């Protein structure tokens, strides 16, 4: 998911530099959403792993 966020960010920056500001801004917005979604999923799975690790022992 972070790979997709990076791809959208790079494409958005290239489009912005070429003068396609509206489409470039949309791509950067999608990249932001994907980045924060990936971070949220990482934190959720990290908490689940810690809780599951405590339950076993």
N, C-alpha and C positions, 0 to 999 in steps of 0.2 A: 504494500500500500504506500509505503514511503517512496518507492521507486516511481509509482504513478504520480505522486505529488510532485516529485522532482521533475518529471517529464512535463507535467502541466505548467510548472513554474518556468521552465526554460522556454517552452513554446510561447507562453504568455509574454515573457520578456522580449523575445525575438519579435513577436507581433507588435508589441508596443513600440519597439525601436523602429520598426518599418512603417509606423503610422496607423496601424490598425488598433487604436486605443480601446475601443469598445469590446472587441473580441479578445484582445490581450488582457483586459481587465477581468473579463469573465473567466479566462483560463487561470489567472492568478487567484481569483476567488475560489475556484474549484480546488486549486492546489492548497489553499489555506484550510478548506473544509477537510480534505483528505489528510492533511498533516495532523490537525487536531483530533480527528477521528482515530488515527493510528496511535497517537499518544494516549488517548483515553482507553483504547482497547489494551494497550500495553500495561497501563496502570491497573485495569480491572483484572487482567490475567495474572499480573504479579501478585495482587492481593489474594486471588483465588489459590495460587500456588502456595503462598505462605500459610493460608488457612488450612489447606489440604495437607500440607506437610506437618502441621501441628496435630491434626486429627489422627494421623497414622501412628505417631509415637506415643 
